[in-house]
Amino acid sequence: MDYLVFLTLSYTGMRVGELVSIKWSDINFNENTIRIIKTYYNPTNNTVEYQLVPPKTKGSVRKIVVEDDVIDTLERHKETQEKVKKSIGNSYYDKDFIFSKTSHHPGYPIFIKTVETRMIRLIKIAGLNQELTPHSLRHTHTSLLAEAKVGLEEIMDRLGHTEDKTTRNIYLHVTKELKKEASQKFGQLMRSLK
């Protein structure tokens, strides 16, 4: 599930608590959307005592349009998950969770900590910056959207922000760099015309 977890986080900018609370009913395969209407809360890390609570803010309730790659990977995961359900039978906790455990309480949502731990392990194997976290993917998503010239309002809507200083700072930094680059390119063009 690592590939699907990190693909989804990277391509959506969603929070890990939002990710692990997603159910199949939140996916619209025809419209390529993921609906964010809840987040995972489990302060005791007891698998069976989790809660699904409203997202961080009213603005966090949203639909995210995603690429075909994400939808295709979700579809393949759904097929695999159906096979797991059949093999486990009635002991599978079938509450429609996409990111669910396959052993020790199969069907229950995975922990946020599991995503964090897996990322630490994979980053170490890949020899990448050990300070990266799943939340870093949210910041990277913001930066890449800004570099792609997506407007601030659209980025904030995608991330579920109504007012966020961090998002604005990332956006302003990236757009400042793009403006500087545009000025340099224009200067080069003018010098080449002489």
Secondary structure, 3 states (H helix, E strand, C coil): CHHHHHHHHHHHCCCHHHHHHCEHHHEECCCCEEEECCEEECCCCCHHHCEEECCCCHHHCEEEECCHHHHHHHHHHHHHHHHHHHHHHHHCCCCCECCECCCCCCCCECCHHHHHHHHHHHHHHHCCCCCCCHHHHHHHHHHHHHHCCCCHHHHHHHHCCCCCHHHHHHHHHHHHHHHHHHHHHHHHHHHHHC
